[in-house]
Amino acid sequence: MTRLSGWGRTPVAECRVRKARSEADVARAVAEGPMIARGNGRSYGDPAMSPGLTLDMRGMDRFLAFDAETGILVTEAGALLSDVIETFLPRGWFPFVTPGTKFVTIGGAIAADVHGKNHHGDGSFRACVEWVDVMEADGSVTRVTQDDDTGRFGTICGAMGLSGVILRAAIRLRPVESAWIVQETIPVQTVEAAVDAFEARLDVPYSVAWIDCSSGPPTLGRSLVMLGRHARADELPTSKRKAPFKVARPRKLAVPVDFPSFALNRLSVRAFNALYYRMGARNAGETLVDWDRYFYPLDAISGWNRIYGRRGFYQFQCALPLPTAREGLERLLTDISATGLASFLSVLKRFGPDDSPLSFPCEGYTLALDFPAGARSLALLERLDRITLEHGGRFYLAKDARMTGETARAADPRLAAFRDLRQARGWAGHFVSHQSERLGL
């Protein structure tokens, strides 16, 4: 038995773990059931842990084919996004959609239907998936395309591995002329102003905001809005044009030990947020940054989840529909700033339209927050759940570690239909996670 957790380090469960290195290994695991596939363990809670068998897919990590004309990569599910970037960015290709960490597997990205800073224009990860090979409950393998008329594609993307095991996929990469991003930083004094900044620049490919959740009125939700686009080769300084894909290796930092529980408190978080905002505001305007700094700032700190100590942390991420987003965000931030449990890793993004059957995004805004695990945080999170429900929002299963099934289904009625479909298709007896049991899926 192996003790497993998600990136939030809570909950922890004793799991029977086996590594898959071939399709035959997966078939044996599915036949044995119940089981769940696990990628690199970067979901925050318990969706990649099973009370039966947890199948580690990282042994199936080969690139199988690449079309240099179209940018379509065929890869096994256990390959990391970081490997995709390391291999293909020097050739002029970058992921079409990427979450906030590059250390996710392709299978995990599809299962969670991850989103990035460009959802408002390009959608979630499913938008770049040409086809996916999935192992069914009976051990057969089905190739499902985006235009499949059975609806099967929509029951894979965002299903958190509960409808089959993703084996392989063809994903489309984006052509780029350099490894650099033109970043524009806009400091604003309130969350209302941050939303205004997003809405005024929907034509910019990438946008994200860091929010100071410790700041109350009159600077409730003061933010650094960071816009970005891939730099053309002719925009680079002369010194960089000869090697537009060459960037300096980031300096590796690490958190070698678990921080004590008292390290993150109201004073330390408030001081950090004030300093971070001042530094960001000082660098307002356009700058040229490398791809790693723009897309994956936290990846530069190995083991950053240890900052929250041995008990770990909860991540809360909701999506609020556009008509209620402004009011909902103000309510959420007012409650957070009043508690003194302010998160220092708080991110706001704009979502575009999304009508996929199971995916998290809806047109509007998504707020992601981290809180140290404990009774006070749980009480706050329950209040944030209620505010989200009152404003017609929903929650991201890839970040969830503690929500009740009642709350999840109230926020997203599609989950009840998915639960029924799992029963009807026989998936419920084969593909089971701690999260699916907790939420009654």
N, C-alpha and C positions, 0 to 999 in steps of 0.2 A: 504493500500500500504506500501511496505517496501523498504527502500533504500538498494540496493545491489551493491557489486563490487566483483572483484576477489581479489586475494592476493596482487596484485599490487596497489589496492585501486583506480584505475582509468581504465576505466570510471566508473561512478556511475549512476545507473538508478533506477527509481521508478518501482517496480515490484509487481505484485500480487502473493503472495506466499502461497502455501498450503503444509501441511506435509502429506506424505504417510505413513501409518502404515500397509497396507495390499495390496494385489493384486487388490482387488476391488477398493481401493482408486486410484490406478494407472489407472485402466480401466476408471473410471469416468473422470479423468484428460485428458486422451488421447481422449476420446469421445468429450470432451468439446473443446479441441485444439483451436489455436496452443499452444504448450507448450514445455518445455525442462526440463529434469531431472537435479537436482543439488545434488552433494555429499556434501563434507565438504568445498567447496569454495576455494580450493587450486590451481585451475588453475589461472593464473595471470591476464588475461584480462576479456573478456565478453562472453566466450562460455557457461557459466552455468547461464545465465540470459536470460529471454524471454520477449519480448514485450507483449506476451499473459499471460501465466501462468507459473510460475516457481515452480516445484514440488520438495520439499525437501525430499530426500530419506533416511535421517538418522534415520527415525522411523522404517525402515526395516533393522535391524542390527543384526539379530540372526544367530548364527552358527547352521546348521541343521544336519550335520553328519561329522564324521571324521574317516578315515581308518588308523589305527596306523601302518599297514603293508606297505602301499603305500605312505602315507603322503598326501592323497587327502582329501581336506576340501571342504565341500559343505556349502555355506554361502549365506545369502541375500546380496544384492548389497550395502546396506548402512553401512555395517560393516567396521570399520577402520582397516587399516593395523597395526596400533599400538595395537589394540585388538588382532589381530592374533598373533603378536609377544609375547605379554604378556601372552597369553594362551598357546601357543605351543612351544615357545623356551625352557621353563623348561622341556618339554618332548623330546627335541632333534630335533626340526624342526624349520626352518627359511624360510622366503619368498624366492622363487626361483629367483625372480627379484624384485627389490625395487627401487623406485625413491629416490631423495634426502630428502624427508620428509616422515615420517611414518604416518602423519595425513591426509592421503587420503583414500577415500572409495574404496572398491573393484570394485564397478561399475564404479567409476571415473577412476581407473587405467586401466580398460579394454577399456572404451570409448576413452581415450587418448592414449591407448597402450603405457604406460609409459616405460621408459628404465632406466637402472641403470649403475653401474660401471662395469658390466660384459657383456655388449651387444656384445663385440667382440667375446665372446665365447658361450654365452647362448641366445642371442637374446633379444627381448623385452617381455613385460608382456604376450602377446598372447601365448608365448611358453609354459607357465605353465597353461593355461586355457584348461581344458579337455572338458568342455561344458558350454554353457551359455543359460539361459532362457531369451528371449526377448519378450516384448509385441509389437505386430505389430500395424499398424495404424488402423486396424479394431477391435482392442481389443483382438484378439486371442493371444495365447502364443506359441512360437516356441522354441523348444530345438535344439540348433545348436552346433555341435561338430567340432573339428578341421579338421576332415577328411570329412566333409560334402561336397558332390560333386556339390552342387548348387552354391557355392561361397558365401553363406550368411555369413559365419564366417568372411570373409575378409571385409564385409561391416558393421561389428559391431565394430571390434577392430580398433581404430584410427578414428572412424566416429564422435567423439565428441557428441554422443547422438542424432545425426540427422537422424538415421535410425531405431529408436525404443528405448524403455525403458528397460534397463537391470534390471532384477528382482532378479535373482539368478545365481550363477556360481559354478562350481567345479574347484578348483585350486590346483595345485600340489606344495607341500612344499619340501624343501631340508633338508635331514638329516645332522645334525652337531653334533660334539662331545663336543662342548663347546660354551660359549657365548663370546669368545675372538677371536680377529683378529690379525694375525701376519702382521704388517704393516712395509713396507720398504719405507723410504722417500729418494728421490733422488733430491737434488737441482741442477738445471741447469741454465745456464746464458742466454739462448735464447729459443724462441719457436721452432726453428729448432732442438735444442738439446732435447727439450721435446718430439717432434715427434720421434726422434731417440730412446729415452728411451722407449717410448711406443712400437715401432716396434721391439725392441730387446727383449721385455718381453711379447709377446702375449700369452705365455703359463701360465701367472699368472692369476688367476680367476678374480680379481678385479683391476681396474686401473683408476685413476683420477688425474688431475693436477689442482692446483690453479695457476693462472697466474697474474703476476703484470702488469696490463694494463697501468700503469702510466710511466713505464720505456721505454725509447726510445733507439735507437742504442747507443752503441754497445751491450746493454743488452735488446734488444727488446723482450718482452715476457718472461722475466726470470720467472722460474716456480719452484714449488715444486711438483714433480711427486710422488704420493702416491700409492704404490702397496699393495695389500692385499690378504689374504687367511684365511679361517677358521682354527683356531688352533685345532690340535688334543689334546685329553685329556692328552696324555703322553708328550706333549710339554709344558704343564703348569707348573709353579713353584709348588713345593710340597704343599705350603699353599693353592693353588687353586684347586688341583686335587680332593679333597674330595667333592667339590661342584662346578663342572666346569661351571654350568649355573648361578651361583650367582655372580652378579656384584653390586657394590655400586650404589645406586640411584644417578643420576647426580644432581648436585646442580642447583636449578632452578633460572634462571635469567630472568628478564623482562625489557621491555622498557615501562615504565609507562605512558609516554607522547609522543606526536609527537615532533620530533626534529625540531628546527627552520630551515628554508630553507638554511641559510648560513652555517650550521654545516658541510655539505658535500661540500667541495670545493677542488680546485686543491692541496692546501697545506696539508689539513687534510687527503685526500685520499692517497697522495704520502707518507706522514709520516706513515700512517697505513700500507701501502703496504711494505714499507721498513722494518718496525719493524716485520711484519708478516713473511717476507722472512728470515730475520736474525734468528728469533726464530725457524723457520722450518729447516733452514740449520744447526743450532746448534744441532738439534736432528736427523740429517741424520743417515741412517742405519736402522736396524731392531728394532722394539719395539713391545710390546704387548699392544693392546688397546682393550677396550670393544666394543661391536657391536654398541652401541649408538654413541660413539664418532667417529667411522669410517664412518658409513653410514649416520648419521643424526646430524652433528655438529651444524647446525642452529636451530634444534628443541629444543636445550637447552636454547634458548633465546626466551621467549614468546613475541609475538608481535614485532619481529624484523623488520617487514615491516614498523613500525612507525619511523624507523631511517630516512626514506626519507621525513618525514613531511606529512602534511595534503594533499598535492597535489598528493602524491603517487609516483610510479615509473613505468617505462617501463622495461620489460625484453625482450632482444633480444636473440634468439637462432636459429642458423643456423646449417645445416649439409653440409659439403663440401665433394665431392667425392674424393677418395684416390688420383687419378692422379693430381688433382688441389689443394689439401688441403694445402700443404706447402706454395705455393705462395699466396693462398687466405688468409690464417691465417696471413701471414706477412703484406699483404695489409690492412686487417682489423685492426690489432694492430697498424700499422703505423698511420692510420687515427685517431684512438682512442687516442693514446698517444699525438698526435699533438694538440688535441682540449682542453685538460685539463679537460675533462669530464670523466676521467678514472673511471671505475667501480672497487669497492673493492670486489665485489662478482663475480669473473670471473673464470669459470670452463671449462676445456678442457677434452674431453673423446674420446676414440677410438670406432668407430662403426664397427661391423662385417657386413657380407652380410645380406641383408634384401630385400625380393621380395614381401612383403605383399602389398595388393592393396591400402591401405590408410595410413599406418603407416609412421611416420616421418623419421626414420633412413634410411641411405644409407651407404654402406661401405665407410669409411673415418673417418673424425673427426667432432665433434660437439663442438661449442663454445657458452657458455651461459654467458650473461652479464646483469647487472642492471644499469639503469641510472635514475636520478631523473626526474620526469615529468616536461616538460617545452619546450619552443620553441627551445632552443639550442639543447636539446636532440633529439627532433623530426628531426631537420635538420641533425644531425649526423646519426641518425638511417636510414634516407632515403639514405644517402651515403653508409652505411653498407649494405642496401638492394641491391643497385646497384652492389657493389663489390661481394656480394653473387651470384647474378644472372650472372655476368660475369664469375664466376667460376663454374657454373652449380649446385649451391647449392639450398637448399630448407629451409623452415621455419617451426617451431614447433607451431601448432595451440594452444596447451595448454598454451603457453607463450605469445601469440599474443594479443595485445590490440589496435593496431592502423594501421595495414597494410591495403593497398588497395586491392580490389579484383583483379585488374589488375596485381599487383605484385605477389599475391599469385598464380594466375593461370599461370603466366609466369614461376615461379619457379617450379611449380608442375602441369603439364598438367593433372594428374589424377583427379584433383579437378573439371575440366570441365565435365569429364565423370561421376563423382559422382553427380554433379548438375543435369545432365540429368537423371541419375538413380533415384534420389529423385523425380523428376517430374513423371517419368514413374511408380514408385511403390506407389505413393500417399503419400510419406513421407513428401514432401515439405509443404503440407497443415496442417500437424499435429505436426511436430517436428521442431521448429523454435527457434533460439537464436539470441541475438543481434549480435553475431559474424557472424552467417550465413547470416543475412541480410546485414551486412557491407561488407562481402566478395562475396555476390551474389551467395550463395550456395543453 
